[in-house]
Amino acid sequence: MPLRLPFVVPVLPVEPIVKAILAGWDLFWQGLLSGDLQWLWWIWNGTPMWTLSDRSLTSYIKLQEVASTIVNDPTLSDHALAERARAHLQILERPEFAKWNHLQWLADIGREMKVEPRELEELVSAATARRFFDAMMQTADEFNLRNGRRHACAETQDPLNISRGLLVVLELHTLLFMVWWHAMWYPCPPGGPADILRRDNYTCFMTGTVDERATWARRVSAKTVGQLYIVPIFTHQITDPCTDLQQERSRLGPEPEDALTELDDIGGASQYYKTLNFFRTFGEIPHDGAQVSEVGTPQNCLLLERKARLAFRHMTWTLVATTIPNTYKIRSYTSPDGACSYGTSHIHEYVTFTEPTGSHGAGDVKSQGPGTLPDPNLLRAHAIFANVIHLSGMGFMCDTDRWLRS
């Protein structure tokens, strides 16, 4: 008689399986909607692909490594790098990719400013990816940033040889309008008082207004007296996360990408890294520069009256370094018809910052640690961002007059 074995149907735990499927589906759509097409790439090619999604620090670092190799290649001239980058950007000018050729939230800002629809359409259509890139190239030339220029070209010219089509469009859009834009914008969005007041002699260098907290003799001799404001150059704290990266690597093991992936969501460290790296490569700022551990430190602050403060926050004027230490040229971005002129008038063409005298005289400067002078690296970062905004055609969103009227 043949042996009969009972037929057993394995019963698998349904709830964990359903949760896993839903979690995977959710991740798929999150990646797809954010422009992260790794999943589709895996399906068609069987291997993971790098992506510059705003949460991918690992891929950004990979891009930097490859771009640095291109920058240091002596066989590639500056002209050749720029031509290759511009040729690569041409794909964004194709009609089917028009929506990726602009900052997609630019129109929303214009509507908030009550810009007329026809004018808004013209303004937004003029602010293209190519114009943004050219603005960075012109800024690099004006500020003598040759290596920064090469680095921007190297990142733009498809260093990792992505296939053509929508994928390369998404990556270029992300590089220009998410990675680079956010790197510049992050520390400067619209948003030791005693040391700063004394350093600037209780006076706004833009308008000559004397602060109401100055001495009686100083106020009596002033043409205009009013309330002055302590205005930070960087409105966000930003420090180098390299120490955090090293700690994460030691905690998670020898694989550096594990640590970087873990760090992506740790308190803004990813954005700190991208911002500092942008200003180190494109802005040629020293490795220890452009860092702010405390927003209110004198090195990160200017003393300004109300209108000048708003205009500085809106990037309609900035300070450009000269060959003389701590002396800057005041550059405003008013148009010939007077637009964007709010808060940009200034009584002098140049301003020179000096350490305060008196109770902290010249002989006491060493005891003040880093001193109270504005950090030239922070001012350079502000100047780079202001210049790129206006050269790229996006300056209309910085028009303080429009904002006040709306």
C-alpha positions as CSV (number, residue, x, y, z in Angstrom):
1,M,0.0,0.0,0.0
2,P,1.6,3.3,-1.0
3,L,2.6,5.7,1.7
4,R,0.3,8.7,1.8
5,L,1.8,12.0,3.1
6,P,-0.5,14.7,4.3
7,F,-0.7,17.7,2.0
8,V,0.4,20.7,4.0
9,V,-0.2,24.3,2.8
10,P,2.3,26.6,4.4
11,V,0.6,29.6,6.1
12,L,2.7,32.7,5.8
13,P,2.2,35.7,8.1
14,V,0.1,38.0,6.0
15,E,0.5,41.3,7.9
16,P,4.3,41.5,7.6
17,I,4.2,40.6,3.9
18,V,1.5,43.3,3.1
19,K,3.5,45.9,5.1
20,A,6.6,45.1,3.1
21,I,4.9,45.3,-0.2
22,L,3.2,48.6,0.7
23,A,6.5,50.0,2.0
24,G,8.3,49.1,-1.2
25,W,5.5,50.6,-3.3
26,D,5.6,53.8,-1.2
27,L,9.3,54.1,-1.7
28,F,9.0,53.5,-5.4
29,W,6.5,56.4,-5.9
30,Q,8.4,58.7,-3.6
31,G,11.5,58.2,-5.7
32,L,9.6,58.6,-8.9
33,L,7.8,61.8,-7.9
34,S,11.0,63.4,-6.6
35,G,12.9,62.7,-9.8
36,D,14.9,59.8,-8.4
37,L,14.7,57.2,-11.2
38,Q,17.0,54.6,-9.6
39,W,14.1,52.1,-9.5
40,L,13.4,52.3,-13.2
41,W,17.1,52.2,-14.0
42,W,17.5,49.0,-12.0
43,I,14.5,47.4,-13.8
44,W,16.0,48.1,-17.3
45,N,19.7,47.7,-16.6
46,G,20.0,45.4,-13.6
47,T,22.4,47.7,-11.7
48,P,21.9,50.7,-9.4
49,M,22.4,54.2,-10.9
50,W,23.7,57.4,-9.2
51,T,21.1,60.2,-8.8
52,L,21.3,63.8,-7.7
53,S,18.1,63.8,-5.8
54,D,18.2,66.3,-3.0
55,R,18.4,63.6,-0.4
56,S,21.3,61.7,-2.0
57,L,24.5,62.9,-0.4
58,T,26.4,59.7,-1.4
59,S,25.7,60.4,-5.1
60,Y,26.7,64.0,-4.7
61,I,30.0,63.1,-3.3
62,K,30.5,60.6,-6.1
63,L,29.9,63.4,-8.6
64,Q,32.4,65.6,-6.9
65,E,35.1,63.0,-7.0
66,V,34.6,62.5,-10.8
67,A,34.3,66.2,-11.5
68,S,37.6,66.9,-9.5
69,T,39.4,64.5,-11.8
70,I,38.1,66.4,-14.9
71,V,39.0,69.8,-13.3
72,N,42.6,68.7,-12.8
73,D,43.0,67.2,-16.3
74,P,45.7,69.5,-17.9
75,T,44.6,68.4,-21.4
76,L,41.2,70.1,-21.0
77,S,41.3,73.9,-21.6
78,D,38.9,76.2,-19.9
79,H,37.2,76.9,-23.2
80,A,36.8,73.2,-24.0
81,L,35.2,72.5,-20.6
82,A,32.8,75.4,-21.0
83,E,31.8,74.3,-24.6
84,R,31.2,70.7,-23.5
85,A,29.0,71.9,-20.6
86,R,26.9,74.2,-22.8
87,A,26.5,71.5,-25.4
88,H,25.2,69.2,-22.7
89,L,22.7,71.8,-21.4
90,Q,21.1,72.2,-24.9
91,I,18.9,69.2,-24.2
92,L,16.9,71.3,-21.8
93,E,16.0,73.6,-24.7
94,R,14.0,70.9,-26.5
95,P,10.3,71.6,-26.4
96,E,9.4,68.3,-24.7
97,F,11.6,69.2,-21.7
98,A,10.5,72.8,-21.4
99,K,9.1,72.4,-17.8
100,W,12.6,71.4,-16.6
101,N,14.3,74.4,-18.1
102,H,13.1,76.7,-15.3
103,L,12.8,76.9,-11.5
104,Q,9.3,75.4,-11.2
105,W,8.3,77.5,-8.2
106,L,9.4,80.8,-9.8
107,A,5.9,81.5,-11.2
108,D,4.4,81.0,-7.7
109,I,6.6,83.6,-6.2
110,G,5.6,86.0,-9.0
111,R,1.9,85.5,-8.3
112,E,2.5,86.2,-4.6
113,M,4.2,89.5,-5.7
114,K,1.0,90.3,-7.7
115,V,3.0,90.4,-11.0
116,E,0.7,90.8,-14.0
117,P,0.3,87.4,-15.8
118,R,1.7,88.5,-19.1
119,E,4.8,90.1,-17.5
120,L,5.2,87.1,-15.2
121,E,5.2,84.7,-18.2
122,E,8.0,86.8,-19.8
123,L,10.0,86.9,-16.6
124,V,9.8,83.2,-15.9
125,S,10.5,82.2,-19.5
126,A,13.6,84.4,-19.5
127,A,15.1,82.6,-16.4
128,T,16.3,79.4,-18.2
129,A,18.8,76.8,-17.1
130,R,21.3,78.0,-19.7
131,R,21.0,81.6,-18.4
132,F,21.5,80.4,-14.9
133,F,24.7,78.5,-16.0
134,D,25.9,81.6,-17.9
135,A,25.3,83.7,-14.8
136,M,27.6,81.5,-12.9
137,M,30.2,81.6,-15.6
138,Q,30.1,85.4,-15.7
139,T,30.2,85.6,-11.9
140,A,33.3,83.4,-11.9
141,D,35.0,85.7,-14.4
142,E,34.1,88.8,-12.4
143,F,35.3,87.4,-9.1
144,N,38.4,85.8,-10.7
145,L,37.2,82.2,-9.8
146,R,39.0,80.2,-12.6
147,N,39.0,76.9,-10.7
148,G,35.4,77.5,-9.6
149,R,34.5,78.0,-13.3
150,R,36.2,74.7,-14.3
151,H,34.5,72.8,-11.5
152,A,31.0,74.0,-12.5
153,C,31.7,73.1,-16.1
154,A,33.0,69.7,-15.1
155,E,29.8,68.9,-13.1
156,T,27.6,70.0,-15.9
157,Q,29.2,68.2,-18.8
158,D,27.9,64.7,-17.9
159,P,31.0,63.4,-16.1
160,L,29.3,60.0,-15.3
161,N,28.1,59.5,-18.9
162,I,24.4,59.2,-18.2
163,S,22.2,58.0,-21.1
164,R,20.3,60.7,-23.0
165,G,16.7,61.5,-22.6
166,L,14.5,62.4,-19.6
167,L,17.0,61.0,-17.1
168,V,19.7,63.4,-18.1
169,V,17.2,66.3,-18.1
170,L,16.1,65.5,-14.5
171,E,19.8,65.3,-13.4
172,L,20.7,68.6,-15.0
173,H,17.6,70.3,-13.5
174,T,18.5,68.9,-10.1
175,L,22.1,70.0,-10.3
176,L,21.3,73.6,-11.3
177,F,18.1,74.3,-9.5
178,M,18.3,72.1,-6.5
179,V,21.9,71.4,-5.6
180,W,23.5,74.7,-6.7
181,W,20.6,76.9,-6.0
182,H,20.0,75.5,-2.6
183,A,23.7,75.6,-1.8
184,M,23.7,79.3,-2.4
185,W,20.3,80.1,-0.9
186,Y,20.5,78.0,2.2
187,P,22.7,80.4,4.4
188,C,21.1,83.6,3.0
189,P,17.3,83.4,2.9
190,P,15.2,86.5,3.8
191,G,15.3,86.5,7.5
192,G,27.5,90.5,20.1
193,P,25.4,93.6,19.2
194,A,27.6,95.9,21.3
195,D,30.8,94.9,19.4
196,I,29.1,95.5,16.1
197,L,27.7,98.9,17.1
198,R,31.2,100.0,18.2
199,R,32.9,98.5,15.2
200,D,30.7,100.6,12.8
201,N,30.7,103.7,15.1
202,Y,26.9,103.3,15.6
203,T,26.5,104.3,11.9
204,C,24.9,102.6,8.9
205,F,27.6,102.8,6.2
206,M,24.9,102.7,3.4
207,T,22.9,105.8,4.5
208,G,24.9,107.5,7.2
209,T,22.1,107.1,9.7
210,V,23.3,107.1,13.3
211,D,21.8,104.7,15.8
212,E,19.6,106.1,18.5
213,R,21.7,104.2,21.0
214,A,24.8,106.3,20.2
215,T,26.2,108.9,22.5
216,W,24.5,112.3,22.8
217,A,27.4,114.1,21.0
218,R,27.3,111.5,18.2
219,R,23.5,111.9,17.7
220,V,23.6,115.7,17.8
221,S,26.2,115.9,15.1
222,A,24.4,113.4,12.8
223,K,22.2,114.4,9.9
224,T,19.9,111.4,10.4
225,V,19.2,109.5,13.6
226,G,17.2,106.3,13.7
227,Q,17.0,102.6,14.7
228,L,19.7,100.5,13.2
229,Y,19.6,96.7,13.0
230,I,22.1,93.9,13.5
231,V,21.9,92.0,10.2
232,P,23.4,88.6,9.8
233,I,25.2,87.8,6.5
234,F,24.3,84.1,6.9
235,T,21.0,83.6,8.7
236,H,21.6,79.9,9.3
237,Q,24.2,78.3,11.4
238,I,26.4,76.2,9.1
239,T,29.4,74.1,10.1
240,D,31.5,71.4,8.5
241,P,29.9,68.0,8.9
242,C,33.1,66.1,8.2
243,T,33.5,65.3,11.9
244,D,30.0,63.8,11.9
245,L,30.9,61.8,8.8
246,Q,33.9,60.3,10.5
247,Q,32.0,59.5,13.6
248,E,29.3,57.8,11.5
249,R,31.8,55.8,9.5
250,S,33.4,54.5,12.7
251,R,30.0,53.7,14.2
252,L,28.6,52.0,11.1
253,G,31.7,50.2,9.8
254,P,34.3,50.4,7.1
255,E,31.8,51.1,4.2
256,P,31.8,54.9,3.8
257,E,28.6,54.9,1.8
258,D,26.8,53.3,4.7
259,A,27.8,56.3,6.9
260,L,26.9,58.8,4.2
261,T,23.5,57.3,3.6
262,E,22.8,57.3,7.4
263,L,23.9,60.9,7.6
264,D,21.5,62.1,4.8
265,D,18.7,62.6,7.3
266,I,20.7,63.8,10.3
267,G,19.8,67.4,11.1
268,G,20.7,69.2,7.9
269,A,24.3,67.8,7.7
270,S,23.7,66.9,4.1
271,Q,22.8,70.5,3.2
272,Y,25.8,71.9,5.2
273,Y,28.1,69.6,3.2
274,K,26.6,70.6,-0.2
275,T,26.7,74.4,0.7
276,L,30.2,74.4,2.0
277,N,31.4,72.2,-0.9
278,F,29.8,74.6,-3.4
279,F,31.5,77.6,-2.0
280,R,34.8,75.8,-1.7
281,T,34.8,74.6,-5.3
282,F,32.9,77.3,-7.2
283,G,33.6,80.2,-4.8
284,E,37.2,79.1,-4.1
285,I,36.6,79.8,-0.4
286,P,39.3,78.3,1.9
287,H,38.4,75.0,3.5
288,D,37.8,76.6,7.0
289,G,35.9,79.5,5.6
290,A,32.1,80.3,5.1
291,Q,31.3,78.5,8.4
292,V,29.0,80.1,11.1
293,S,28.8,78.4,14.4
294,E,26.6,81.2,15.9
295,V,24.5,83.5,13.7
296,G,24.9,86.5,16.0
297,T,28.7,86.7,16.0
298,P,30.2,90.0,14.8
299,Q,32.0,88.3,12.0
300,N,28.6,87.4,10.5
301,C,26.8,90.7,11.0
302,L,26.4,94.2,9.5
303,L,24.9,97.3,11.1
304,L,22.1,98.7,8.8
305,E,19.1,100.9,8.8
306,R,15.7,99.4,8.0
307,K,15.5,99.8,4.2
308,A,19.2,98.8,3.7
309,R,18.5,95.7,5.8
310,L,15.6,94.6,3.7
311,A,17.5,95.2,0.5
312,F,20.5,93.2,1.7
313,R,18.3,90.3,2.7
314,H,16.6,90.5,-0.8
315,M,20.0,90.5,-2.5
316,T,19.5,93.9,-4.3
317,W,22.9,95.1,-3.0
318,T,26.0,93.3,-1.8
319,L,29.7,94.0,-0.9
320,V,32.4,93.0,-3.3
321,A,36.0,92.6,-2.0
322,T,38.7,94.9,-3.3
323,T,42.5,94.4,-3.2
324,I,42.6,96.3,0.0
325,P,41.9,94.1,3.1
326,N,38.5,94.8,4.7
327,T,37.6,97.3,2.0
328,Y,34.6,96.5,-0.2
329,K,32.8,98.1,-3.1
330,I,29.1,98.5,-2.7
331,R,27.4,96.9,-5.7
332,S,23.6,97.5,-6.2
333,Y,21.4,95.8,-8.7
334,T,19.0,98.5,-9.7
335,S,17.7,98.5,-13.3
336,P,17.8,101.6,-15.5
337,D,14.1,102.3,-14.9
338,G,14.7,102.4,-11.1
339,A,13.2,99.0,-10.3
340,C,14.7,97.2,-7.3
341,S,16.0,100.5,-6.0
342,Y,14.4,100.2,-2.5
343,G,17.2,100.4,0.2
344,T,20.1,100.4,-2.3
345,S,21.1,104.1,-2.1
346,H,24.5,104.6,-0.5
347,I,26.5,107.7,0.4
348,H,29.9,106.2,-0.4
349,E,31.1,103.8,-3.2
350,Y,33.3,101.9,-0.8
351,V,33.3,100.9,2.8
352,T,36.2,99.9,5.1
353,F,35.7,98.0,8.3
354,T,38.0,98.5,11.2
355,E,38.3,97.1,14.7
356,P,36.5,99.2,17.4
357,T,38.7,101.4,19.5
358,G,38.2,102.6,23.1
359,S,37.7,100.0,25.7
360,H,38.9,97.4,23.2
361,G,41.6,99.4,21.6
362,A,44.1,98.4,19.0
363,G,46.3,97.0,21.7
364,D,43.5,94.7,22.8
365,V,42.6,93.2,19.5
366,K,44.5,90.0,20.2
367,S,42.5,89.4,23.3
368,Q,39.3,89.5,21.2
369,G,40.1,86.2,19.5
370,P,39.0,86.4,15.8
371,G,38.2,90.1,16.1
372,T,34.9,91.7,15.1
373,L,35.5,92.4,11.3
374,P,33.0,90.9,8.9
375,D,34.3,87.6,7.5
376,P,35.3,88.2,3.9
377,N,34.4,84.6,3.1
378,L,30.8,85.1,4.2
379,L,30.6,88.3,2.2
380,R,32.0,86.6,-0.9
381,A,29.4,83.9,-0.6
382,H,26.6,86.6,-0.4
383,A,28.1,88.5,-3.3
384,I,28.3,85.3,-5.5
385,F,24.6,84.5,-4.8
386,A,23.4,88.1,-5.4
387,N,25.3,88.3,-8.7
388,V,24.0,84.9,-10.0
389,I,20.4,85.8,-9.1
390,H,20.4,89.0,-11.1
391,L,22.5,87.8,-14.0
392,S,20.3,84.7,-14.4
393,G,17.1,86.7,-14.8
394,M,15.6,85.8,-11.4
395,G,16.3,89.2,-9.9
396,F,12.6,90.2,-10.3
397,M,11.7,88.1,-7.3
398,C,14.1,90.2,-5.1
399,D,12.4,93.5,-5.9
400,T,11.5,94.8,-2.4
401,D,9.2,97.5,-3.9
402,R,7.1,94.7,-5.5
403,W,6.9,92.8,-2.2
404,L,5.9,95.8,-0.2
405,R,3.2,96.7,-2.8
406,S,1.8,93.2,-2.8
